[in-house]
Amino acid sequence: MNSPGDVRNLIKSWLRGVSETGTLPFENGGVVVQLLNTWLKSWELDEISDIEQRLTELEHKVQVK
């Protein structure tokens, strides 16, 4: 796993398998909730990174003027 996107892809693959087979690959259904929370956190990391990059660009434009 090298990025939040890698984590999301793995979780999506697991959840797709659950959806297609109707069976959980884990003994505890709570694991799915944990996977969804992890997916959300990894998505947030990517979004925050994007927002920080855009903010930095805006700050640079303001300083140049």
Biotite code that builds the C-alpha atoms (Angstrom):
import biotite.structure as struc

atoms = struc.array([
    struc.Atom([0.000, 0.000, 0.000], chain_id="A", res_id=1, res_name="MET", atom_name="CA", element="C"),
    struc.Atom([1.598, 3.194, -1.166], chain_id="A", res_id=2, res_name="ASN", atom_name="CA", element="C"),
    struc.Atom([-1.267, 5.663, -1.125], chain_id="A", res_id=3, res_name="SER", atom_name="CA", element="C"),
    struc.Atom([-4.747, 6.252, 0.253], chain_id="A", res_id=4, res_name="PRO", atom_name="CA", element="C"),
    struc.Atom([-6.039, 5.295, -3.203], chain_id="A", res_id=5, res_name="GLY", atom_name="CA", element="C"),
    struc.Atom([-4.434, 1.855, -2.865], chain_id="A", res_id=6, res_name="ASP", atom_name="CA", element="C"),
    struc.Atom([-6.273, 1.331, 0.413], chain_id="A", res_id=7, res_name="VAL", atom_name="CA", element="C"),
    struc.Atom([-9.573, 2.387, -1.154], chain_id="A", res_id=8, res_name="ARG", atom_name="CA", element="C"),
    struc.Atom([-9.080, 0.039, -4.106], chain_id="A", res_id=9, res_name="ASN", atom_name="CA", element="C"),
    struc.Atom([-8.384, -2.922, -1.826], chain_id="A", res_id=10, res_name="LEU", atom_name="CA", element="C"),
    struc.Atom([-11.440, -2.187, 0.305], chain_id="A", res_id=11, res_name="ILE", atom_name="CA", element="C"),
    struc.Atom([-13.630, -1.738, -2.782], chain_id="A", res_id=12, res_name="LYS", atom_name="CA", element="C"),
    struc.Atom([-12.441, -5.125, -4.024], chain_id="A", res_id=13, res_name="SER", atom_name="CA", element="C"),
    struc.Atom([-13.309, -6.809, -0.718], chain_id="A", res_id=14, res_name="TRP", atom_name="CA", element="C"),
    struc.Atom([-16.710, -5.151, -0.567], chain_id="A", res_id=15, res_name="LEU", atom_name="CA", element="C"),
    struc.Atom([-17.445, -6.072, -4.198], chain_id="A", res_id=16, res_name="ARG", atom_name="CA", element="C"),
    struc.Atom([-16.761, -9.703, -3.275], chain_id="A", res_id=17, res_name="GLY", atom_name="CA", element="C"),
    struc.Atom([-19.148, -9.451, -0.319], chain_id="A", res_id=18, res_name="VAL", atom_name="CA", element="C"),
    struc.Atom([-21.803, -7.933, -2.563], chain_id="A", res_id=19, res_name="SER", atom_name="CA", element="C"),
    struc.Atom([-21.396, -10.586, -5.256], chain_id="A", res_id=20, res_name="GLU", atom_name="CA", element="C"),
    struc.Atom([-21.231, -13.639, -2.992], chain_id="A", res_id=21, res_name="THR", atom_name="CA", element="C"),
    struc.Atom([-23.399, -12.469, -0.122], chain_id="A", res_id=22, res_name="GLY", atom_name="CA", element="C"),
    struc.Atom([-20.852, -13.825, 2.340], chain_id="A", res_id=23, res_name="THR", atom_name="CA", element="C"),
    struc.Atom([-18.386, -11.991, 4.501], chain_id="A", res_id=24, res_name="LEU", atom_name="CA", element="C"),
    struc.Atom([-14.714, -12.933, 4.202], chain_id="A", res_id=25, res_name="PRO", atom_name="CA", element="C"),
    struc.Atom([-14.447, -12.120, 7.901], chain_id="A", res_id=26, res_name="PHE", atom_name="CA", element="C"),
    struc.Atom([-16.102, -13.763, 10.895], chain_id="A", res_id=27, res_name="GLU", atom_name="CA", element="C"),
    struc.Atom([-17.288, -10.442, 12.289], chain_id="A", res_id=28, res_name="ASN", atom_name="CA", element="C"),
    struc.Atom([-19.612, -8.130, 10.338], chain_id="A", res_id=29, res_name="GLY", atom_name="CA", element="C"),
    struc.Atom([-18.122, -5.188, 12.255], chain_id="A", res_id=30, res_name="GLY", atom_name="CA", element="C"),
    struc.Atom([-15.057, -5.535, 10.067], chain_id="A", res_id=31, res_name="VAL", atom_name="CA", element="C"),
    struc.Atom([-17.055, -4.171, 7.117], chain_id="A", res_id=32, res_name="VAL", atom_name="CA", element="C"),
    struc.Atom([-17.855, -1.049, 9.119], chain_id="A", res_id=33, res_name="VAL", atom_name="CA", element="C"),
    struc.Atom([-14.171, -0.658, 9.954], chain_id="A", res_id=34, res_name="GLN", atom_name="CA", element="C"),
    struc.Atom([-13.300, -1.057, 6.265], chain_id="A", res_id=35, res_name="LEU", atom_name="CA", element="C"),
    struc.Atom([-15.802, 1.620, 5.304], chain_id="A", res_id=36, res_name="LEU", atom_name="CA", element="C"),
    struc.Atom([-14.392, 3.977, 7.944], chain_id="A", res_id=37, res_name="ASN", atom_name="CA", element="C"),
    struc.Atom([-10.880, 3.333, 6.661], chain_id="A", res_id=38, res_name="THR", atom_name="CA", element="C"),
    struc.Atom([-12.057, 3.956, 3.092], chain_id="A", res_id=39, res_name="TRP", atom_name="CA", element="C"),
    struc.Atom([-13.591, 7.271, 4.168], chain_id="A", res_id=40, res_name="LEU", atom_name="CA", element="C"),
    struc.Atom([-10.445, 8.365, 6.016], chain_id="A", res_id=41, res_name="LYS", atom_name="CA", element="C"),
    struc.Atom([-8.254, 7.557, 3.002], chain_id="A", res_id=42, res_name="SER", atom_name="CA", element="C"),
    struc.Atom([-10.605, 9.560, 0.765], chain_id="A", res_id=43, res_name="TRP", atom_name="CA", element="C"),
    struc.Atom([-10.422, 12.469, 3.217], chain_id="A", res_id=44, res_name="GLU", atom_name="CA", element="C"),
    struc.Atom([-6.607, 12.334, 3.131], chain_id="A", res_id=45, res_name="LEU", atom_name="CA", element="C"),
    struc.Atom([-6.627, 12.688, -0.649], chain_id="A", res_id=46, res_name="ASP", atom_name="CA", element="C"),
    struc.Atom([-9.169, 15.509, -0.532], chain_id="A", res_id=47, res_name="GLU", atom_name="CA", element="C"),
    struc.Atom([-7.284, 17.420, 2.167], chain_id="A", res_id=48, res_name="ILE", atom_name="CA", element="C"),
    struc.Atom([-4.085, 17.081, 0.160], chain_id="A", res_id=49, res_name="SER", atom_name="CA", element="C"),
    struc.Atom([-5.844, 18.508, -2.896], chain_id="A", res_id=50, res_name="ASP", atom_name="CA", element="C"),
    struc.Atom([-7.309, 21.402, -0.874], chain_id="A", res_id=51, res_name="ILE", atom_name="CA", element="C"),
    struc.Atom([-3.906, 22.181, 0.646], chain_id="A", res_id=52, res_name="GLU", atom_name="CA", element="C"),
    struc.Atom([-2.323, 22.244, -2.802], chain_id="A", res_id=53, res_name="GLN", atom_name="CA", element="C"),
    struc.Atom([-4.973, 24.625, -4.160], chain_id="A", res_id=54, res_name="ARG", atom_name="CA", element="C"),
    struc.Atom([-4.672, 26.850, -1.084], chain_id="A", res_id=55, res_name="LEU", atom_name="CA", element="C"),
    struc.Atom([-0.899, 27.026, -1.475], chain_id="A", res_id=56, res_name="THR", atom_name="CA", element="C"),
    struc.Atom([-1.307, 28.023, -5.128], chain_id="A", res_id=57, res_name="GLU", atom_name="CA", element="C"),
    struc.Atom([-3.783, 30.764, -4.170], chain_id="A", res_id=58, res_name="LEU", atom_name="CA", element="C"),
    struc.Atom([-1.486, 32.069, -1.437], chain_id="A", res_id=59, res_name="GLU", atom_name="CA", element="C"),
    struc.Atom([1.390, 32.159, -3.911], chain_id="A", res_id=60, res_name="HIS", atom_name="CA", element="C"),
    struc.Atom([-0.705, 34.143, -6.416], chain_id="A", res_id=61, res_name="LYS", atom_name="CA", element="C"),
    struc.Atom([-1.646, 36.649, -3.712], chain_id="A", res_id=62, res_name="VAL", atom_name="CA", element="C"),
    struc.Atom([1.991, 37.077, -2.634], chain_id="A", res_id=63, res_name="GLN", atom_name="CA", element="C"),
    struc.Atom([3.179, 37.628, -6.216], chain_id="A", res_id=64, res_name="VAL", atom_name="CA", element="C"),
    struc.Atom([0.804, 40.569, -6.714], chain_id="A", res_id=65, res_name="LYS", atom_name="CA", element="C"),
])
